[in-house]
């Protein structure tokens, strides 16, 4: 937002990438997929590429693309994950019972949470 001092999407992405081991960092940088309604903003992928490129090392490669179906892309990806890795998905599920018992703090100790944030 104009006039608000806060990090933009590129800065947040690079901050998260900074917490990853180098091998994972490069894999993520090479496979950034934009999904959701915001990814339909004209030129978002190009702008994000340019901004992230200016914030990372020269020897790191980057690839940013928009999902073929940005609106339902995340849902379809999760569906594929469920079909191929049900045990992994079950391990990562937070049930309503868990949330009612532990409240929002359940996300802090969750197997897929990021303890650095």
C-alpha positions, 0 to 999 in steps of 0.5 A, spaced: 500 500 500 502 506 498 504 510 504 505 504 508 512 502 510 511 494 510 515 489 506 512 487 499 511 480 496 518 480 493 521 482 500 517 477 503 519 471 498 526 472 499 525 473 507 522 466 507 527 463 502 533 466 506 531 461 512 531 455 507 538 450 506 541 452 499 539 446 496 532 447 497 532 455 496 534 454 489 529 448 488 523 453 490 526 459 486 526 455 480 519 453 481 515 459 483 508 458 481 503 463 482 495 461 484 489 465 486 485 471 484 491 475 485 495 472 480 491 474 474 493 481 475 496 483 469 504 483 469 504 480 476 509 475 474 514 479 470 514 484 476 515 479 481 521 476 477 524 483 476 523 485 483 526 478 486 531 478 481 534 484 484 534 481 491 537 474 490 545 472 488 547 473 481 548 465 480 541 463 483 536 462 477 529 464 478 523 461 474 516 464 476 509 462 472 502 463 473 498 456 474 494 454 468 488 455 472 489 460 477 483 460 481 483 453 482 490 451 482 491 450 489 485 446 490 487 441 484 494 441 487 492 439 494 487 434 490 493 431 487 497 431 493 492 427 497 491 422 491 499 420 491 501 422 498 495 420 503 499 419 509 503 425 508 497 429 508 494 426 514 500 427 518 499 435 516 492 435 517 489 439 523 482 437 526 477 441 528 478 437 535 485 439 535 484 447 534 478 447 539 483 444 544 489 448 542 487 454 539 491 458 534 497 455 537 496 449 534 499 452 528 506 453 532 507 446 533 504 443 527 509 438 523 509 443 517 509 449 521 515 454 520 518 455 527 522 461 525 516 465 524 
